[in-house]
Amino acid sequence: MKRRKFFAYLGTATIAGSLAIACNGTPTTDASPNGTDTATAPTSGELTIYSGRNEQLIGPLLERFEAETGITVNVRYGDTAELAAAILEEGENSPADVFFGQDAGALGSLQEANRTRSIPDNLLNQVDSRFRSPEGQWIGISGRARVLDYNTELVQANELPDSIWKLTEEQWRGRVAWAPTNGSFQSFVTALRLTEGEERTLEWLQAMRENDAQVYNNNTAIVEALGRGEAEIGLVNNYYLGRFRADNPNFPVAHHYTQDDAGSMVNVAGVAILDSTDQEAQAIALIEYLLTPESQTYFTQETSEYALVDGVAPPEDQIPLQQIQSPEIDLSNLEDLEGTLALLEQAEVL
């Protein structure tokens, strides 16, 4: 794996938490979050990861993990859904030890197919139960919230709706942007199906179409359009705005959160250990590493995603995760993409 300059704050940090490695590369033990001693961390082995997170984003962390632990890392990057399908097709002969999914739906599909292995409790207990498999078969690493981004020069804060259902009202005709072909939008629709049912979700989709919702290809295009004033409100994920503000602190767009509906759902990127792995200790070491404060801070500072362990500040200019009034959803159940696509086609928005 090619070496690249790592971010300074991570490059100088001591790896904390349950993955305790001495400076000379020999393994040590440390206390786990539940007060018991963790097993001796491996300092060799080879780990193959199928990653739906792209190399530019996750590559630096995986390189750092390899350098700190002595575990050789091989990564196959690709589309999350396609990689999950590949694992299912490869069966017990899959070379993958770990699946790093961009969303919980793909992780849930592997769990449903009995292709995952239980994650130790001392790791699961570091993450709120909302953001991990209830059966302990996958664990969230970083979180992303659905938000209504809006142009602050065109929309007053007191005008903003507290529900996605109000976006179908006449006052928002032609003012709202969405991206029906985008994966994160489709996960949102799947969540809407889980919380509201098929009929009500179809009603909302059709009402949005009839209210002349403006169609864009993805979240980035929506935020760009909001900045230009081409649209006034957009249904997006929270971390896109941070990329624009990094270039222009005065970018005229802000977040707004709905209350207790899928418009404010929090999805995760997460990890599952595959049932066919013979590198379980190395896979556990990877999860331990990704949950350290240093790795979690990487996500908040570099990608504007939410950390999922306690004690790490939220991304800049974003409310704490605990303040988001999101609906109760078992994220494992977001795997039914086929049903969502069928409903989007029925609503004539695809």
C-alpha positions in Angstrom: 0.0 0.0 0.0 1.3 3.4 -0.9 2.2 5.7 1.9 0.9 9.2 2.0 1.4 12.1 4.4 -1.1 11.6 7.2 -3.0 14.4 8.9 -0.8 16.0 11.5 -3.2 15.7 14.4 -3.5 12.0 13.8 0.1 11.4 12.9 1.3 12.6 16.2 -1.4 11.1 18.4 -0.9 8.1 20.7 -3.3 5.3 19.8 -5.6 5.1 22.9 -8.3 2.8 24.1 -8.4 -0.9 23.9 -5.9 -1.3 21.1 -2.8 -0.7 23.2 0.4 -1.2 21.2 3.8 -0.4 22.7 6.2 1.8 20.8 8.5 -1.2 20.0 5.6 -3.0 18.3 5.1 -5.6 21.0 1.5 -6.3 22.1 0.2 -5.1 25.5 -3.2 -5.3 27.2 -5.4 -2.6 28.5 -8.7 -2.2 30.3 -11.8 -2.3 28.0 -14.7 0.2 28.4 -16.6 -2.4 30.5 -13.8 -2.7 33.0 -12.4 -6.1 31.8 -9.0 -6.7 30.2 -8.9 -6.9 26.4 -7.1 -9.7 24.7 -3.6 -9.2 23.5 -3.7 -7.3 20.3 -2.2 -9.0 17.2 0.9 -7.5 15.6 0.9 -9.5 12.5 -1.5 -11.1 10.0 -3.3 -10.0 6.9 -6.7 -8.4 6.6 -8.7 -8.0 3.4 -11.4 -5.3 3.5 -14.2 -4.7 1.1 -14.8 -1.0 1.5 -17.8 1.0 0.2 -16.1 4.0 1.6 -13.8 5.5 -1.0 -10.0 5.4 -0.8 -9.6 9.2 -0.5 -11.7 9.1 2.7 -10.7 5.9 4.5 -7.3 5.2 3.0 -5.3 7.3 5.4 -6.9 5.7 8.4 -6.3 2.2 7.1 -2.7 3.1 6.3 -2.2 4.4 9.8 -3.8 1.2 11.3 -1.4 -0.9 9.2 1.6 1.1 10.3 0.6 1.1 14.0 -0.3 -2.6 14.3 1.9 -4.5 11.8 -1.2 -6.0 10.2 -1.0 -6.0 6.4 -4.2 -4.4 4.9 -5.5 -5.2 1.5 -8.5 -3.2 0.3 -11.0 -3.6 -2.5 -12.9 -0.3 -3.0 -16.2 0.0 -4.7 -19.9 0.7 -4.5 -21.3 -0.4 -1.1 -24.3 -2.4 -2.6 -22.2 -4.0 -5.3 -19.5 -5.1 -2.8 -22.2 -6.6 -0.5 -23.6 -8.5 -3.5 -20.1 -9.7 -4.3 -19.7 -11.1 -0.8 -23.0 -12.9 -1.1 -22.0 -14.3 -4.5 -18.6 -15.4 -3.3 -20.0 -17.3 -0.4 -17.5 -19.0 2.0 -14.8 -18.5 -0.7 -14.9 -14.7 -0.3 -11.4 -13.3 0.3 -12.9 -10.6 2.4 -12.5 -10.6 6.2 -14.2 -7.3 6.9 -17.0 -5.3 5.1 -16.9 -1.5 5.6 -20.3 -0.3 4.4 -21.3 3.2 3.5 -24.8 2.6 5.0 -26.5 0.3 7.4 -28.8 -1.2 4.8 -25.9 -3.1 3.2 -24.7 -4.3 6.6 -28.2 -5.5 7.4 -28.3 -7.5 4.1 -25.2 -9.4 5.1 -26.6 -10.0 8.5 -29.8 -11.3 7.1 -27.9 -13.7 4.9 -26.0 -15.0 8.0 -22.7 -13.9 6.5 -21.6 -11.9 9.6 -19.9 -12.8 12.9 -20.7 -11.5 16.4 -18.7 -8.5 17.5 -17.4 -8.5 21.1 -19.5 -6.7 23.7 -16.7 -4.5 24.9 -16.7 -2.9 21.4 -20.5 -2.9 20.9 -20.9 -1.1 24.2 -18.9 1.9 23.0 -21.6 2.8 20.5 -25.2 3.8 21.3 -27.6 0.9 20.6 -29.3 2.9 17.9 -26.2 2.7 15.8 -25.3 -1.0 15.9 -27.0 -4.2 15.1 -29.3 -5.3 17.9 -27.9 -8.8 17.4 -24.3 -7.6 17.6 -23.5 -8.4 14.0 -22.3 -5.0 12.8 -21.2 -1.8 14.4 -21.5 1.9 13.3 -18.2 3.8 12.9 -19.4 7.2 11.9 -22.9 8.8 11.6 -24.6 11.1 9.1 -27.8 12.9 9.7 -30.5 13.7 7.1 -31.1 17.5 7.1 -33.0 20.2 5.3 -30.4 22.5 4.1 -31.7 26.0 3.1 -30.5 29.2 1.6 -30.3 31.7 4.5 -30.8 34.7 2.1 -34.1 33.3 0.7 -35.7 31.5 3.6 -36.2 32.8 7.1 -35.6 30.5 10.0 -39.1 30.9 11.3 -40.5 29.7 7.9 -38.8 26.4 8.1 -41.1 23.3 8.3 -40.8 20.9 11.3 -41.8 18.0 9.2 -41.1 16.7 5.7 -44.8 16.5 5.1 -45.1 20.3 5.1 -42.8 20.4 2.1 -45.8 19.2 0.0 -47.7 22.4 0.8 -48.3 25.0 -1.8 -45.9 27.5 -0.2 -43.0 25.3 -1.1 -44.0 24.6 -4.7 -40.9 24.5 -6.9 -38.6 25.6 -4.0 -37.4 22.2 -2.8 -34.6 20.1 -4.2 -34.2 16.3 -4.0 -32.2 13.5 -5.6 -34.3 10.4 -6.2 -31.5 8.4 -7.8 -29.1 9.1 -5.0 -28.3 6.2 -2.5 -28.6 8.3 0.6 -32.0 9.6 -0.5 -33.1 6.0 -1.2 -32.0 5.0 2.3 -34.2 7.9 3.6 -37.1 6.6 1.6 -36.6 3.1 3.0 -36.7 4.6 6.5 -39.9 6.4 5.6 -41.4 3.1 4.6 -40.4 1.6 7.9 -41.8 4.5 10.0 -44.9 5.4 7.9 -45.7 2.4 5.8 -45.9 1.9 2.0 -49.1 3.7 1.3 -48.2 6.9 3.2 -44.7 6.9 1.7 -46.1 6.7 -1.8 -48.5 9.5 -0.9 -45.5 11.7 0.1 -43.5 10.9 -3.0 -46.4 11.7 -5.3 -47.2 14.9 -3.4 -43.6 16.0 -3.7 -43.6 15.3 -7.4 -46.8 17.2 -7.9 -45.4 20.1 -5.9 -42.7 20.4 -8.5 -39.7 19.3 -6.4 -36.6 20.1 -8.3 -34.5 17.0 -9.3 -30.7 16.8 -9.0 -28.2 14.0 -9.3 -26.8 14.0 -5.8 -26.3 15.9 -2.5 -23.4 17.9 -3.8 -25.4 19.3 -6.7 -28.2 20.2 -4.4 -26.0 22.2 -2.0 -24.4 23.9 -5.0 -27.9 24.9 -6.2 -28.8 26.2 -2.8 -25.7 28.4 -2.7 -26.7 29.8 -6.1 -30.2 30.4 -5.0 -31.5 28.1 -7.7 -33.3 26.1 -5.0 -34.3 27.2 -1.5 -34.5 24.0 0.5 -32.8 20.6 -0.2 -33.0 17.1 1.3 -29.4 16.1 1.9 -26.9 14.6 4.3 -25.3 16.8 6.9 -21.7 16.5 5.9 -21.8 18.0 2.4 -22.3 21.6 3.7 -19.0 21.4 5.6 -17.1 20.9 2.3 -18.5 24.1 0.9 -17.9 26.1 4.1 -14.3 25.0 4.1 -13.8 26.9 0.8 -16.2 29.7 1.7 -17.1 30.4 5.3 -19.8 32.8 4.1 -21.5 30.2 2.0 -25.2 31.2 2.5 -26.6 27.8 3.5 -27.5 26.3 6.9 -28.9 23.1 8.4 -32.4 22.6 9.6 -33.7 19.5 11.3 -37.2 18.1 11.2 -38.7 16.5 14.3 -39.2 12.7 14.7 -39.6 11.8 11.1 -37.3 10.3 8.5 -36.2 13.7 7.4 -33.9 13.7 10.5 -32.9 10.1 10.5 -29.3 9.2 11.4 -27.7 6.5 9.3 -24.2 5.1 9.8 -21.2 3.9 8.0 -20.2 0.7 9.7 -18.2 -2.5 9.8 -19.1 -6.2 9.9 -16.7 -9.2 10.4 -17.5 -11.8 7.8 -18.3 -15.4 8.9 -15.7 -16.9 6.6 -12.7 -15.0 7.9 -9.7 -16.7 9.5 -8.4 -13.3 10.7 -10.9 -12.6 13.4 -8.4 -11.1 15.9 -7.1 -8.8 13.2 -10.7 -7.7 12.3 -11.4 -7.0 16.0 -8.2 -4.9 16.2 -9.4 -2.9 13.2 -12.7 -2.1 14.9 -10.9 -1.2 18.1 -8.8 1.2 16.1 -11.7 2.9 14.3 -13.4 3.5 17.6 -10.4 5.3 19.3 -10.9 9.0 20.0 -8.2 9.8 17.3 -10.0 7.9 14.6 -13.4 9.3 15.6 -12.0 12.8 15.6 -10.8 12.2 12.1 -14.3 11.7 10.9 -15.7 14.8 12.6 -12.8 17.1 11.5 -12.1 15.7 8.0 -15.5 14.6 6.7 -18.0 16.5 9.0 -19.6 13.2 10.0 -20.6 12.4 13.6 -18.5 10.4 16.0 -20.4 7.5 17.5 -18.4 7.2 20.7 -18.8 9.5 23.8 -16.4 12.3 24.4 -15.8 13.4 20.8 -17.1 16.9 19.8 -19.6 17.1 16.9 -18.5 18.5 13.5 -18.0 22.2 13.5 -21.2 24.3 13.4 -23.5 21.2 13.9 -25.7 20.3 16.8 -24.7 17.3 19.0 -26.0 14.0 17.8 -28.1 13.6 21.0 -30.1 16.7 20.1 -31.3 15.4 16.8 -34.9 14.2 17.1 -34.7 11.2 14.8 -37.2 8.4 14.6 -36.6 5.0 16.2 -35.4 2.7 13.4 -33.5 -0.6 13.4 -31.0 0.4 10.8 -30.5 -3.2 9.9 -33.9 -3.1 8.2 -32.8 -0.5 5.7 -31.6 -3.3 3.4 -34.7 -3.5 1.2 -33.5 -1.3 -1.6 -35.4 -3.3 -4.2 -38.7 -2.4 -2.5 -37.7 1.3 -2.3 -36.8 1.4 -6.0 -40.2 -0.2 -6.9 -42.0 2.4 -4.8 -40.0 5.3 -6.4 -40.9 3.9 -9.8 -44.6 3.6 -8.8 -44.5 7.3 -7.7 -43.0 8.1 -11.1 -40.0 9.9 -9.6 -37.4 7.6 -11.2 
